[in-house]
Amino acid sequence: MWLKVNGEFRQRGSTSKIDFRCSGAGRYVSEFMTLLPGDVISTGTPPGVGLGMKPPQYLKAGDVVELGIEGLGESRQQVVEYR
């Protein structure tokens, strides 16, 4: 797994570092909500989040965020100003 902001790597990680398996997360979440095909369960993130940087670095309008998981695919978004 990787994430870039404006072409700069911010996060690189591996699913082998996840504390629990996907089947366990699905089993747990399904105890209090109905899961449907295509649902996403957000389980956390590798080190490198902006809040933890010194000084903190937050996304701003115009930033380009790219992310990917090897063998699964990639995504690219541009941050827009909240209105």
C-alpha positions, 0 to 999 in steps of 0.5 A: 500500500502506498500514498503520495501527496503532490508526488511525494510518498507519505505512506508505504506499508503492507497488509502483513502489518495489519493487526487483524485479518479481514475476515475478523473485521467483517465478522466484527462489523457484521455484529452491529450492521448489515454489510452489502457487496462493495462495502468498505471497512476502514481499518486504519492506515500505515505510518505517515499521516499528516497529523503526526508530522512535525509540524503537522501537514494537512491537505489543502485545496489543489493538492493531488492525492494518489494511492494504490495497493499492488495487484488491486489498483490505484486512485488519484484525487485532487483536493477541492475547497469545502464550500 
